[in-house]
């Protein structure tokens, strides 16, 4: 009875949250999903495996940790993620990724969110940018096309400006001081300032 109660509680939570009407998750390519997540979602969500530290949306590791401890399958988590992508509310734009892309992101998140031991510490400026900045900024060298923040290829900011902005944030951009190490901030600033506007 206890397990049945948990399933009923989860189903009720889905209905209250507006879940369950976004279509059936069809499985997807987790490798491709990781790339799409880093480009489109990582700037807003924390997910250890993607090395993303976004704080606008929920921390996905924390959000699904309890579900994993209760024994929910990846397919259930995948469906929840797929529905949230399609039926997003609040600050999350609906259909940020669509169709097979949404299936790939949902499969990726379902495979790694809240899984102990997932994640790593990025050191490459490009990798740090893709995981933490690319969903908001366009930068050709990183193959990102975010539209929340300025197009960095057009802005072509210098090293000191990028380092200051990443450290302190500003406007809608969060500060990354305390989320990224000083070395990671320096690496991403050097990367952006050296490639912006060069393609």
BELTAHU-V961794 format. One line per field, one symbol per residue. psi: psi as a letter, one per 40 degrees, with the letter a starting at -180 (. if undefined). Layout:
# BELTAHU-V961794
psi = ???
This chain:
# BELTAHU-V961794
psi = ddddddddddddddddeeieeeihheiihdddddddddddddedihhddefifiediihddddedddddeeiidddddddddddddfiibehhifdiibdddddddddddedhehieiiihidhdddddddeddedihhddefifiediihddddgiidddddddddeaibehihehediidddddddddddddehee.
